[in-house]
């Protein structure tokens, strides 16, 4: 009993001393026993805090970095997806602008020449029915398209329709080796036959008059016929690039650079009919060919190093 009483007395004294020290410490006294104790504790603990910070600081930072790594990867993925979406939208806008420009040019050619056309888009490219240079367009008989109709773009003659379904039509391009177009020189009205060479950058015009005067840069347009088949009149074809042969020779031809780049076809129009009462606007002066502009040569050459086979004129081609 006595030991238990003594223990309680000691415990009570210790509690009283602890409470007294706490009260003194809360008063902020800078002297006394607590100040010494605090100073001693700070002197011991401060170095331990610095050492532990140096050891465990990088570890804790690495843990934080690893924790946020997944979040950063997700942000990067989101930004890449947004960038791809914006790039796709820009590509669509650029493509739409190019098509609008092509359609404007087509409507300008149609308006100047009184053509009634149906616009179309090229949906396929490739050989068809034994022809090497053909394309497929997305209009057909339900749109009024028939075989042997002129196909144009804003730049000029593309070709003619050779077969038609209710929803599509196959177009024989003017550059095909089997293609022939009755044509004339816009300035002198000299008549000839423009044939495809099988190359996208050159046509050949066989002149009916071996004494005809032809200059480099002369504009060649389609001659047309009363029925406007297969080619409507006045469609720009290209410009004379060079001459083969000399005046008076029986076989005299011109190398013609086509206006239309058949490797970049998109928006075209099929000429359904021609309004004979519509005024025919004069064609603009062509831009000089880069080849002639570079050399400054505006004269007609007697021969040419370019080898192009003589044109084959189909029997159905009629030249007035």
For each residue, the residues with C-beta under 8 A, 3 or more apart:
1: 4 5
2: 5 6
3: 6 7
4: 1 7 8
5: 1 2 8 9
6: 2 3 9 10
7: 3 4 10 11
8: 4 5 11 12
9: 5 6 12 13
10: 6 7 13 14
11: 7 8 14 15
12: 8 9 15 16
13: 9 10 16 17
14: 10 11 17 18
15: 11 12 18 19
16: 12 13 19 20
17: 13 14 20 21
18: 14 15 21 22
19: 15 16 22 23
20: 16 17 23 24
21: 17 18 24 25 33 34
22: 18 19 25 26
23: 19 20 26 27
24: 20 21 27 29 32 33 34
25: 21 22 28 29 34 38
26: 22 23
27: 23 24
28: 25
29: 24 25 32 34 35
30: 35
31: 35
32: 24 29 35 36
33: 21 24 36 37
34: 21 24 25 29 37 38
35: 29 30 31 32 38 39
36: 32 33 39 40
37: 33 34 40 41
38: 25 34 35 41 42
39: 35 36 42 43
40: 36 37 43 44
41: 37 38 44 45
42: 38 39 45 46
43: 39 40 46 47
44: 40 41 47 48
45: 41 42 48 49
46: 42 43 49 50
47: 43 44 50 51
48: 44 45 51 52
49: 45 46 52 53
50: 46 47 53 54
51: 47 48 54 55
52: 48 49 55 56
53: 49 50 56 57
54: 50 51 57
55: 51 52 59
56: 52 53 59 60
57: 53 54 60 61
58: 61 62
59: 55 56 62 63
60: 56 57 63 64
61: 57 58 64 65
62: 58 59 65 66
63: 59 60 66 67
64: 60 61 67 68
65: 61 62 68 69
66: 62 63 69
67: 63 64 70
68: 64 65 71 72
69: 65 66 72 73
70: 67 73 74
71: 68 74 75
72: 68 69 75 76
73: 69 70 76 77
74: 70 71 77 78
75: 71 72 78 79
76: 72 73 79 80
77: 73 74 80 81
78: 74 75 81 82
79: 75 76 82 83
80: 76 77 83 84
81: 77 78 84 85
82: 78 79 85 86
83: 79 80 86 87
84: 80 81 87 88
85: 81 82 88 89
86: 82 83 89 90
87: 83 84 90 91
88: 84 85 91 92
89: 85 86 92 93
90: 86 87 93 94
91: 87 88 94 95
92: 88 89 95 96
93: 89 90 96 97
94: 90 91 97 98
95: 91 92 98 99
96: 92 93 99 100
97: 93 94 100 101
98: 94 95 101 102 266
99: 95 96 102 103 266 267
100: 96 97 103 104
101: 97 98 104 105
102: 98 99 105 106 153 154 266 267
103: 99 100 106 107 119 154 267
104: 100 101 107 108 154
105: 101 102 108 109 153 154 155
106: 102 103 109 110 117 119 152 153 154 267 268 269
107: 103 104 110 111 154
108: 104 105 111 112 154
109: 105 106 112 113 115 152 154 156 235 236
110: 106 107 113 115 116 117 152 269
111: 107 108 114
112: 108 109 280 281
113: 109 110 232 234 235 274 278 280 281
114: 111 274 275 276 277 278 279 280
115: 109 110 152 232 269 271 273 274 275
116: 110 271 272 273 274 275
117: 106 110 152 269 270 271 272
118: 139 143 144 145 269 270 272
119: 103 106 139 267 268 269
120: 137 138 139 151 169 267 268 269 270
121: 137 138 266 267 268
122: 125 135 136 137 265 266 267 268
123: 136 137 138 168
124: 135 136
125: 122 134 135 136 265
126: 134 135
127: 130 131 132 133 134
128: 131 134 136 162 163 170
129: 134 162 163 170
130: 127
131: 127 128 134 162 172 176 178
132: 127 176 177 198
133: 127 159 172 173 175 176 177 179 196 198 200 262
134: 125 126 127 128 129 131 162 170 171 172 173 176
135: 122 124 125 126 159 170 171 173 262 265
136: 122 123 124 125 128 168 169 170 171
137: 120 121 122 123 151 168 169 171 268 270
138: 120 121 123 167 168
139: 118 119 120 143 145 167 168 169 270
140: 143 145 164 165 166 167 168 169
141: 144 145 146 164 165 166
142: 166 167
143: 118 139 140 270
144: 118 141 272
145: 118 139 140 141 149 161 164 169 270 272
146: 141 149 161 164
147: 161 162 163 164
148: 160 161 162 229 230
149: 145 146 160 161 229 230 270 271 272
150: 157 160 222 228 230 231 232 235 270 271
151: 120 137 157 158 159 160 161 171 268 269 270 271
152: 106 109 110 115 117 156 157 158 235 268 269 271
153: 102 105 106 156 158 260 265 267 268 269
154: 102 103 104 105 106 107 108 109 267
155: 105 236 259 260 261
156: 109 152 153 235 236 237 238 258 259 260
157: 150 151 152 174 181 222 231 235 236 237 258 259 260
158: 151 152 153 171 173 174 260 262 265 268
159: 133 135 151 171 172 173 174 176 179
160: 148 149 150 151 171 172 179 230 231
161: 145 146 147 148 149 151 164 169 170 171 172 270
162: 128 129 131 134 147 148 170 171 172
163: 128 129 147 169 170
164: 140 141 145 146 147 161 168 169 170
165: 140 141 168 169
166: 140 141 142
167: 138 139 140 142
168: 123 136 137 138 139 140 164 165
169: 120 136 137 139 140 145 161 163 164 165 270
170: 128 129 134 135 136 161 162 163 164
171: 134 135 136 137 151 158 159 160 161 162 268
172: 131 133 134 159 160 161 162 176 178 179
173: 133 134 135 158 159 176 179 196 262
174: 157 158 159 179 181 194 196 203 237 258 260 262
175: 133 179 196 197 198 199 200 202 203 258 262
176: 131 132 133 134 159 172 173 179 196 198
177: 132 133 195 196 197 198 309 312
178: 131 172 196 312 314
179: 133 159 160 172 173 174 175 176 195 196
180: 193 194 195 196 311 312 313 314 317
181: 157 174 193 194 195 222 223 231 237
182: 191 193 194 222 223 224 225 231 317 318 319 320
183: 191 192 193 194 205 220 221 222 223 237
184: 189 190 191 192 220 221 223
185: 188 189 190 192 212 214 218 219 220 240
186: 189 218 219 220 221 283
187: 218 219
188: 185 212 213 214 218
189: 184 185 186
190: 184 185 207 208 209 212 213 214
191: 182 183 184 207 208 209 223 319 320
192: 183 184 185 205 206 207 208 253 254 319
193: 180 181 182 183 205 206 208 311 313 317 319
194: 174 180 181 182 183 203 204 205 220 237 256
195: 177 179 180 181 203 204 205 206 311 312 313
196: 133 173 174 175 176 177 178 179 180 203 311
197: 175 177 202 203 204 308 309
198: 132 133 175 176 177
199: 175 202 308
200: 133 175 258 261 262 263
201: 257 258
202: 175 197 199 241 255 256 257 258 306 308
203: 174 175 194 195 196 197 237 238 255 256 257 258
204: 194 195 197 253 254 255 256 308 310 311
205: 183 192 193 194 195 220 240 253 254 255 256
206: 192 193 195 251 252 253 310 311 313
207: 190 191 192 210 212 214 252 253 254
208: 190 191 192 193 212 319
209: 190 191 212
210: 207 245 247 248 249 250 252
211: 247 248
212: 185 188 190 207 208 209 247 252
213: 188 190 247
214: 185 188 190 207 218 240 243 254 300
215: 218 240 298 300
216: 240 241 242 243 289 292 297 298 299 300
217: 239 240 286 288 289 292 298
218: 185 186 187 188 214 215 239 240 254
219: 185 186 187 236 238 239 283 286
220: 183 184 185 186 194 205 236 237 238 239 240 254 256
221: 183 184 186 233 234 235 236 237 283
222: 150 157 181 182 183 231 232 233 234 235 237
223: 181 182 183 184 191 231 233 319 320
224: 182 228 231 232 233 234 235 274
225: 182 228 229 231 233 318 320
226:
227:
228: 150 224 225 231 232 233 271 273 274
229: 148 149 225
230: 148 149 150 160
231: 150 157 160 181 182 222 223 224 225 228 235
232: 113 115 150 222 224 228 235 271 274
233: 221 222 223 224 225 228 274
234: 113 221 222 224 280
235: 109 113 150 152 156 157 221 222 224 231 232 271
236: 109 155 156 157 219 220 221 259 283
237: 156 157 174 181 183 194 203 220 221 222 256 258 259
238: 156 203 219 220 256 257 258 259
239: 217 218 219 220 256 257 259 286 289
240: 185 205 214 215 216 217 218 220 243 254 255 256 257
241: 202 216 254 255 256 257 289 291 292
242: 216 254 255 300 301 304 306
243: 214 216 240 252 253 254 255 300 301 302 304
244: 252 253 254 255 303 304
245: 210 249 251 252 253 302 303
246: 249 252 302
247: 210 211 212 213 252
248: 210 211
249: 210 245 246 252
250: 210
251: 206 245 310
252: 206 207 210 212 243 244 245 246 247 249
253: 192 204 205 206 207 243 244 245 310 311
254: 192 204 205 207 214 218 220 240 241 242 243 244
255: 202 203 204 205 240 241 242 243 244 304 306 308
256: 194 202 203 204 205 220 237 238 239 240 241
257: 201 202 203 238 239 240 241 289
258: 156 157 174 175 200 201 202 203 237 238 261 262
259: 155 156 157 236 237 238 239
260: 153 155 156 157 158 174 265
261: 155 200 258 264 265
262: 133 135 158 173 174 175 200 258 265
263: 200
264: 261
265: 122 125 135 153 158 260 261 262 268
266: 98 99 102 121 122
267: 99 102 103 106 119 120 121 122 153 154
268: 106 119 120 121 122 137 151 152 153 158 171 265
269: 106 110 115 117 118 119 120 151 152 153
270: 117 118 120 137 139 143 145 149 150 151 161 169
271: 115 116 117 149 150 151 152 228 232 235 274
272: 116 117 118 144 145 149
273: 115 116 228
274: 113 114 115 116 224 228 232 233 271 278
275: 114 115 116 278
276: 114
277: 114
278: 113 114 274 275
279: 114
280: 112 113 114 234
281: 112 113
282:
283: 186 219 221 236
284:
285:
286: 217 219 239
287:
288: 217 292 293
289: 216 217 239 241 257 292 293
290: 293 294
291: 241 294 295
292: 216 217 241 288 289 295 296 297 298
293: 288 289 290 296
294: 290 291
295: 291 292
296: 292 293
297: 216 292 301
298: 215 216 217 292
299: 216
300: 214 215 216 242 243
301: 242 243 297 304
302: 243 245 246
303: 244 245
304: 242 243 244 255 301
305:
306: 202 242 255
307:
308: 197 199 202 204 255
309: 177 197
310: 204 206 251 253
311: 180 193 195 196 204 206 253
312: 177 178 180 195
313: 180 193 195 206 317
314: 178 180 317
315:
316:
317: 180 182 193 313 314
318: 182 225
319: 182 191 192 193 208 223
320: 182 191 223 225
